[in-house]
Amino acid sequence: MGTKSGRELKPVAGCLGCHELPKKSFMIGNITYNHKAFVTQKGVSCQNCHLNVIQGSGEATQDRCYTCHNQPEKLAKFSDTAFIHENHVTKHNVACFHCHKEMKHGFTEANHQTPHESLPLDCSKCHLEMHQVQAAFYAGKAGGRKEAMPSPMYLANVDCVGCHLHSQTGRTHSEKTYKATEAGCIKCHGEKYRGIVADSKQLIAETLQELEENLALAQTALAIKEKESGKAPLKEARKNLAQAAEKMTLIKEAHAVHNIYLAAGLLRESDQEIARAGKKLDASLQDLSERPLISGGFCATLCHSKVGVKVPPVTVRHQGKSMPHLEHTQLLSCTACHDFGRHKSVKFKGDAVCRTCHAP
């Protein structure tokens, strides 16, 4: 099979030497994939996505020799690999597993169903007990959410090394680390994805900055109010601001591009927490509800317009009738009518939302 795992997985004769390329399309995280499009058309190798398919390294340790041998002259031949294979395999047909430790080969499943079990990502290929915040964020199990909101790439079982391709020296130590670049996106998804990572980072930074400005204004108003009336009456406002600050800190530490859907949800919740506090404190805050990451419009403006996905359509069908969807998008934010979650998970809030503007 070649070397064990991770970046150095180099299967002898390639995976397709034994496996046939799957022909059927399949769906992961509301996205339809087809192996042919990636392997034959884009030249993506199997191990770019299927990184944890081998468990064990197949070592042959000398203690196994003692099962059959105790003669010093034979044991002395342990390091002569050619002699050992000729006399055991070629001449006596000894099975590999008598000398070599077991190696398992097969798929590993992304464990996204239960939010409290350990992650399948094998970050120990490079680090020990590192980047747990980022790994949990990528898996959608951060921010105190009841239901996990994993990144589509996590659901596709893309491990850290799928994007962290370029080696560099650590910032504070002499260790070797790997930096993520958009080369990982382009390698699998093509040139149309160029620039999306940079644009995402910029939009996240801008939204965080505006939220931090509102948070600072609300905290100042809280301090003034507490001097006037004491802390007890403002307990809820203080709690709102603390929760918003905690979520914003998580977004920065986890690096939001690991899971922009979870990041958008946390940014929206932070904005709502700050707005609630601002109302209780009579603070004059900037209305950020129309910002793409808060309104939910980031999907269409940040990604879909660049890769050629036409969202939203001019009309949609609802209860058997044609509804002018485009007209609504020009007047309302996406979240006015929809709840946003995972990729392509845009749930309609229900007819009660329609009745706020339209007569029955």
C-alpha positions as CSV (number, residue, x, y, z in Angstrom):
1,M,0.0,0.0,0.0
2,G,2.9,2.4,0.4
3,T,3.6,4.5,3.4
4,K,1.1,4.7,6.2
5,S,-1.1,7.9,6.1
6,G,-1.4,11.6,5.9
7,R,0.8,13.7,3.5
8,E,3.0,10.7,2.7
9,L,0.3,8.3,1.5
10,K,1.7,7.0,-1.8
11,P,-0.1,3.8,-2.7
12,V,1.9,1.5,-4.9
13,A,0.4,1.4,-8.5
14,G,-2.2,3.9,-7.3
15,C,-5.6,3.2,-5.7
16,L,-7.1,2.4,-9.1
17,G,-4.7,-0.5,-9.4
18,C,-7.1,-2.4,-7.1
19,H,-10.2,-0.3,-6.9
20,E,-12.6,0.6,-9.7
21,L,-13.7,4.3,-9.9
22,P,-17.2,4.6,-8.5
23,K,-19.7,5.5,-11.2
24,K,-22.7,6.6,-9.2
25,S,-23.2,10.2,-7.9
26,F,-23.6,10.6,-4.2
27,M,-24.7,13.3,-1.8
28,I,-22.8,14.6,1.3
29,G,-23.9,17.7,3.2
30,N,-26.6,18.6,0.5
31,I,-23.9,18.6,-2.2
32,T,-23.9,16.1,-5.1
33,Y,-20.5,14.6,-5.9
34,N,-19.2,12.3,-8.7
35,H,-15.8,10.7,-8.6
36,K,-15.3,11.0,-12.3
37,A,-15.6,14.8,-12.2
38,F,-12.8,15.0,-9.6
39,V,-10.5,12.1,-10.6
40,T,-10.5,12.1,-14.4
41,Q,-11.5,15.7,-15.3
42,K,-9.7,17.6,-12.5
43,G,-6.9,15.2,-11.8
44,V,-7.6,15.0,-8.1
45,S,-5.9,11.9,-6.6
46,C,-7.9,9.6,-4.3
47,Q,-5.6,10.4,-1.3
48,N,-6.4,14.1,-1.5
49,C,-9.8,13.3,0.1
50,H,-9.5,9.8,1.5
51,L,-6.7,10.4,3.9
52,N,-7.4,8.0,6.8
53,V,-8.0,4.8,4.8
54,I,-5.0,2.9,6.3
55,Q,-4.7,2.1,10.0
56,G,-1.4,0.6,11.2
57,S,2.0,0.6,9.6
58,G,2.7,-3.2,9.2
59,E,5.9,-3.2,11.2
60,A,7.7,-6.6,11.6
61,T,9.2,-6.6,15.1
62,Q,11.9,-9.1,16.1
63,D,9.9,-10.4,19.0
64,R,7.7,-12.3,16.4
65,C,10.7,-14.3,15.4
66,Y,10.7,-16.1,18.7
67,T,7.4,-17.7,17.9
68,C,9.3,-20.1,15.6
69,H,13.0,-19.6,16.2
70,N,15.5,-19.5,19.0
71,Q,18.7,-20.1,17.2
72,P,21.1,-17.1,17.5
73,E,22.4,-17.6,13.9
74,K,18.9,-17.3,12.5
75,L,17.9,-14.4,14.7
76,A,21.0,-12.6,13.6
77,K,19.5,-12.5,10.1
78,F,16.6,-10.3,11.2
79,S,17.9,-7.1,9.5
80,D,18.6,-8.9,6.2
81,T,15.2,-8.2,4.6
82,A,15.9,-10.0,1.2
83,F,17.1,-13.2,3.0
84,I,14.1,-13.1,5.4
85,H,11.5,-12.7,2.5
86,E,13.2,-15.4,0.3
87,N,13.3,-18.0,3.1
88,H,9.9,-17.3,4.6
89,V,7.7,-16.1,1.7
90,T,9.3,-17.5,-1.5
91,K,10.5,-20.9,-0.1
92,H,8.0,-21.6,2.7
93,N,4.9,-19.5,1.8
94,V,4.6,-18.0,5.2
95,A,1.7,-15.5,5.4
96,C,2.6,-11.8,5.9
97,F,0.6,-11.4,9.1
98,H,2.8,-14.0,10.9
99,C,5.7,-11.5,11.0
100,H,4.0,-8.2,10.3
101,K,1.6,-6.3,12.5
102,E,-1.9,-6.0,11.1
103,M,-2.8,-3.1,8.7
104,K,-6.4,-2.2,8.1
105,H,-7.7,-0.6,5.0
106,G,-11.1,1.0,4.6
107,F,-13.1,4.2,4.9
108,T,-13.4,6.2,8.1
109,E,-16.7,8.0,8.7
110,A,-16.9,11.6,9.8
111,N,-18.4,11.4,13.2
112,H,-20.9,14.4,13.0
113,Q,-23.9,12.8,14.6
114,T,-23.1,13.1,18.3
115,P,-21.6,16.4,19.4
116,H,-19.7,15.1,22.4
117,E,-17.7,12.2,20.9
118,S,-14.0,12.6,19.9
119,L,-13.2,13.9,16.4
120,P,-12.0,11.5,13.7
121,L,-9.5,14.1,12.4
122,D,-6.0,12.8,13.0
123,C,-4.2,16.0,13.7
124,S,-1.5,14.0,15.5
125,K,0.1,13.5,12.1
126,C,1.7,16.8,12.8
127,H,0.8,17.8,16.4
128,L,-0.1,16.5,19.8
129,E,-3.1,18.0,21.4
130,M,-3.1,21.0,19.1
131,H,-5.7,23.0,17.3
132,Q,-8.6,21.5,19.2
133,V,-10.6,24.7,18.9
134,Q,-10.2,24.8,15.2
135,A,-11.0,21.1,14.8
136,A,-14.2,21.4,16.9
137,F,-15.2,24.5,14.9
138,Y,-14.6,22.7,11.6
139,A,-16.8,19.8,12.9
140,G,-19.5,22.3,13.9
141,K,-19.4,21.3,17.5
142,A,-18.4,24.7,19.0
143,G,-20.3,27.7,20.3
144,G,-22.6,25.8,22.7
145,R,-25.0,24.8,19.9
146,K,-27.5,22.0,20.6
147,E,-27.2,20.7,17.0
148,A,-23.9,20.4,15.2
149,M,-23.3,22.5,12.1
150,P,-20.3,20.9,10.4
151,S,-18.5,22.4,7.4
152,P,-19.4,20.6,4.1
153,M,-15.7,19.7,3.8
154,Y,-15.9,18.0,7.2
155,L,-18.9,15.9,6.0
156,A,-16.9,14.9,2.9
157,N,-14.2,13.6,5.3
158,V,-11.6,16.1,4.1
159,D,-8.9,16.2,6.8
160,C,-6.7,19.1,7.8
161,V,-3.9,18.2,5.3
162,G,-6.4,18.6,2.5
163,C,-6.0,22.4,2.7
164,H,-2.8,22.9,4.8
165,L,-0.4,22.1,1.9
166,H,2.6,24.4,2.2
167,S,5.2,23.8,4.8
168,Q,6.6,26.7,6.9
169,T,8.5,27.2,10.1
170,G,6.5,28.0,13.2
171,R,6.2,31.6,14.4
172,T,7.5,31.1,17.9
173,H,9.4,27.8,17.7
174,S,11.5,25.9,15.2
175,E,8.8,23.3,14.5
176,K,7.5,22.6,11.0
177,T,3.9,23.5,10.3
178,Y,1.7,23.7,7.2
179,K,-0.1,26.8,6.0
180,A,-3.5,26.7,4.3
181,T,-3.8,28.5,1.0
182,E,-6.4,28.7,-1.7
183,A,-4.3,26.2,-3.7
184,G,-6.2,23.5,-1.9
185,C,-9.6,25.0,-3.1
186,I,-8.4,25.4,-6.6
187,K,-6.8,21.9,-6.8
188,C,-10.2,20.2,-6.2
189,H,-12.8,22.8,-7.3
190,G,-11.1,24.7,-10.1
191,E,-10.1,28.2,-11.0
192,K,-13.6,29.7,-10.4
193,Y,-12.9,29.3,-6.6
194,R,-9.9,31.6,-6.8
195,G,-10.3,34.5,-4.4
196,I,-13.2,33.1,-2.3
197,V,-11.0,32.4,0.7
198,A,-9.5,35.9,0.7
199,D,-12.9,37.5,0.2
200,S,-14.3,35.4,3.0
201,K,-11.6,36.4,5.4
202,Q,-12.0,40.1,4.6
203,L,-15.8,39.9,5.0
204,I,-15.5,38.1,8.4
205,A,-12.9,40.7,9.6
206,E,-15.1,43.6,8.6
207,T,-18.2,42.1,10.2
208,L,-16.3,41.4,13.4
209,Q,-14.9,44.9,13.5
210,E,-18.4,46.4,13.2
211,L,-19.7,44.1,15.9
212,E,-16.8,45.0,18.2
213,E,-17.6,48.7,17.7
214,N,-21.3,48.0,18.7
215,L,-20.1,45.9,21.6
216,A,-17.9,48.7,22.9
217,L,-20.7,51.2,22.7
218,A,-23.0,48.9,24.6
219,Q,-20.4,48.1,27.2
220,T,-19.9,51.9,27.7
221,A,-23.6,52.4,28.1
222,L,-23.8,49.5,30.5
223,A,-21.0,51.0,32.7
224,I,-22.9,54.4,32.8
225,K,-26.2,52.7,33.7
226,E,-24.7,50.6,36.4
227,K,-23.3,53.8,38.1
228,E,-26.8,55.2,38.0
229,S,-28.9,52.3,39.1
230,G,-26.6,49.5,40.2
231,K,-25.8,46.1,38.7
232,A,-28.8,44.1,39.7
233,P,-31.4,45.7,37.3
234,L,-29.0,45.2,34.3
235,K,-28.2,41.6,34.8
236,E,-29.7,40.5,31.5
237,A,-28.0,43.2,29.5
238,R,-24.6,42.2,31.0
239,K,-25.3,38.5,30.2
240,N,-26.2,39.4,26.6
241,L,-23.0,41.3,26.1
242,A,-20.9,38.6,27.7
243,Q,-22.4,35.9,25.5
244,A,-21.8,38.0,22.4
245,A,-18.2,38.7,23.4
246,E,-17.6,35.0,24.0
247,K,-18.9,34.0,20.6
248,M,-16.9,36.7,18.8
249,T,-13.7,35.5,20.6
250,L,-14.4,31.9,19.5
251,I,-14.8,33.0,15.9
252,K,-11.4,34.8,15.9
253,E,-9.6,31.9,17.7
254,A,-11.1,29.2,15.5
255,H,-10.4,31.1,12.3
256,A,-13.9,31.4,10.8
257,V,-13.0,30.1,7.3
258,H,-12.8,26.6,8.7
259,N,-16.6,26.7,8.9
260,I,-18.2,29.9,7.5
261,Y,-21.7,28.5,8.1
262,L,-21.2,28.1,11.8
263,A,-19.3,31.5,11.8
264,A,-22.3,33.2,10.2
265,G,-24.6,31.7,12.7
266,L,-22.5,32.9,15.6
267,L,-22.1,36.4,14.1
268,R,-25.9,36.6,13.7
269,E,-26.4,35.5,17.3
270,S,-23.8,37.9,18.6
271,D,-25.5,40.8,16.7
272,Q,-28.8,39.8,18.3
273,E,-27.4,39.6,21.8
274,I,-25.8,43.1,21.4
275,A,-29.0,44.5,20.0
276,R,-31.0,43.2,22.9
277,A,-28.6,44.7,25.4
278,G,-28.6,48.0,23.5
279,K,-32.3,48.2,23.6
280,K,-32.3,47.7,27.4
281,L,-29.5,50.3,27.8
282,D,-31.0,52.9,25.4
283,A,-27.7,52.7,23.5
284,S,-27.5,54.1,20.0
285,L,-26.0,51.2,17.9
286,Q,-25.4,50.7,14.2
287,D,-27.9,48.4,12.5
288,L,-25.9,45.5,11.1
289,S,-28.8,43.2,10.3
290,E,-28.3,43.7,6.5
291,R,-24.6,42.7,6.5
292,P,-24.2,39.6,4.3
293,L,-22.9,37.3,7.1
294,I,-25.6,38.4,9.5
295,S,-28.5,38.5,7.0
296,G,-27.6,35.2,5.3
297,G,-27.0,36.9,2.0
298,F,-23.3,35.9,2.0
299,C,-24.0,32.6,0.2
300,A,-25.3,34.5,-2.9
301,T,-22.8,37.4,-2.9
302,L,-19.6,35.7,-1.6
303,C,-19.7,32.4,-3.4
304,H,-22.6,31.7,-5.8
305,S,-22.1,34.7,-8.0
306,K,-18.5,33.7,-8.6
307,V,-19.0,30.0,-9.3
308,G,-22.0,30.5,-11.5
309,V,-24.8,29.4,-9.2
310,K,-27.9,31.5,-9.9
311,V,-29.4,32.3,-6.5
312,P,-32.1,33.4,-6.0
313,P,-34.3,32.5,-8.9
314,V,-36.8,35.0,-10.3
315,T,-39.8,33.0,-9.1
316,V,-40.4,30.0,-6.8
317,R,-43.3,27.7,-6.2
318,H,-45.1,27.9,-2.9
319,Q,-48.3,26.1,-2.1
320,G,-48.9,25.6,-5.8
321,K,-48.5,29.2,-6.7
322,S,-45.7,31.1,-8.4
323,M,-44.2,33.6,-6.0
324,P,-42.0,36.6,-7.2
325,H,-38.9,35.6,-5.2
326,L,-36.6,38.2,-6.8
327,E,-38.9,41.1,-5.8
328,H,-38.8,39.9,-2.2
329,T,-34.9,39.7,-2.2
330,Q,-34.8,43.4,-3.4
331,L,-36.8,44.5,-0.4
332,L,-36.0,42.1,2.4
333,S,-33.0,40.3,3.8
334,C,-32.9,36.6,3.3
335,T,-33.4,35.9,7.1
336,A,-36.7,37.8,7.0
337,C,-38.3,34.7,5.5
338,H,-35.7,31.9,5.9
339,D,-33.7,30.3,8.7
340,F,-30.1,29.5,7.6
341,G,-28.1,26.5,8.7
342,R,-25.9,24.2,6.8
343,H,-25.0,24.5,3.2
344,K,-28.1,24.5,1.0
345,S,-30.2,24.2,4.2
346,V,-32.5,27.3,3.8
347,K,-35.7,26.7,5.6
348,F,-38.8,28.8,5.1
349,K,-40.1,30.2,8.4
350,G,-43.7,29.6,7.5
351,D,-46.9,31.4,6.3
352,A,-47.0,33.5,9.5
353,V,-44.0,35.5,8.1
354,C,-46.0,36.2,4.9
355,R,-48.9,37.6,6.9
356,T,-46.7,40.2,8.5
357,C,-46.7,42.0,5.1
358,H,-49.6,40.4,3.2
359,A,-53.3,40.2,4.0
360,P,-54.7,36.7,4.3
